[in-house]
Amino acid sequence: MTETLILHEYALSGNCYKIRLTAAHVGATLQRREYDILQGETRTADFLGTVNANGRIPVLQIGDRFLPESNAACFWLADSSPLIPVDRFDRADMLRWMNWEQYNHEPNVATMRFLRAFLFEENWSPEQRASVPMRTRNGDAALALMDDHLATRQWFVGKTPTVADLCLYPYTSTAGEGAFDLTRYPHVSRWLDDVAALPGHVTIIA
């Protein structure tokens, strides 16, 4: 990788962490630019005009090009590495789990972490408070599905770790901050330990 890589991020975001984690596994060096999402720093005219018109982070800047969406950035970083399966079906299955993470896992598990650990209950809007039972129920369902899948395999796809594992790791490893009890999911807990033991692993606060 010869182009300068800049990660526009909020460091404690799991979506931002997964990009740093993938970069660490492939040996890519990232420059990091921090934005305070709680203060609206991704909603300024400058950010909207130059980084991401959608007003969200993370964004991986590759030279003078900008790639929003965390899983797309992880895929770009890992392309041609052992984290991308060679088998055609396994590659598609990896993308399946990456899409599932964004549409079934993250909206519930990550949102509950944000509400409880960043926004705090006393600041919840009526709409946010009303959504908590549903998000908790759906988050537990996602974790249970993961646990069932991992009961018969070490990794999510194939026999070696892939980008799917790295994309699912951040918000699963921090699920306790959203009041999810990971002891209920022993296979998920074992998998979390296996990911953390991989060479090159970095923590969310690294």
Secondary structure, DSSP 8 states (H G I E B T S, - for coil): --S-EEEEE-TT-HHHHHHHHHHHHHT---EEEE--GGGTTTSSHHHHHHT-TT--S-EEEETTEEEESHHHHHHHHHTTSTTS-SSHHHHHHHHHHHHHIIIIIIIIIIHHHIIIIII-GGG--HHHHHHHHHHHHHHHHHHHHHHHHHTT-SSSSTTS--HHHHHHHHHHHTGGGGT--GGG-HHHHHHHHHHHTSTT---TT-
